[in-house]
Amino acid sequence: MIKILAVALGGAIGSTGRYLTSLAVESRTDSNFPHETLAANLVGCFLIGLLWGYFERKPISNEFRLFLFTGILGGFTTFSTFARENIQFFKTGEPLSALTYILTSNFFGLCLVALGFYLSTLVAQPH
């Protein structure tokens, strides 16, 4: 139960942080480019790399790891986890796994977003 609470509390913090980041970036731009999402993803990538490197040398509990990485950074952006997992593949000498993961995630992610959007327009159409 403590693990679920750690993830839930961290997720609330991360999601709130993402929202506040979006507000801050949105107030400084007027283009249609998703600067807010890009900022959250890039900040999340930096933070997960920084914290991963730090906590690789300093042991932390599984609960705190869940709170920090799955909760806070997962709530802030899942892209940071995706990036860390790929760097781990490269670090362990598995570049083919990394490239497969990158290409599969991006290709099918884009396809599924498009499919979901298409299906939602079908459902929303008057009959």
KAJO-V342961 format. One line per field, one symbol per residue. ss: DSSP state (H for helix, E for strand, - for the rest). phi: phi as a letter, one per 40 degrees, with the letter a starting at -180 (. if undefined). Layout:
ss: ???
phi: ???
//
This chain:
ss: -HHHHHHHHHHHHHHHHHHHHHHHHH--------HHHHHHHHHHHHHHHHHHHHHHH----HHHHHHHHHHHHHHH--HHHHHHHHHHHHH---HHHHHHHHHHHHHHHHHHHHHHHHHHHHHH---
phi: .ccccccccccccccccccccdcccdcbabccccdccdcccccccccccccccccccbcbccccccdcccccccccaccccdccccccdcccgbccccccccccccccccccccccccccccccccc
//
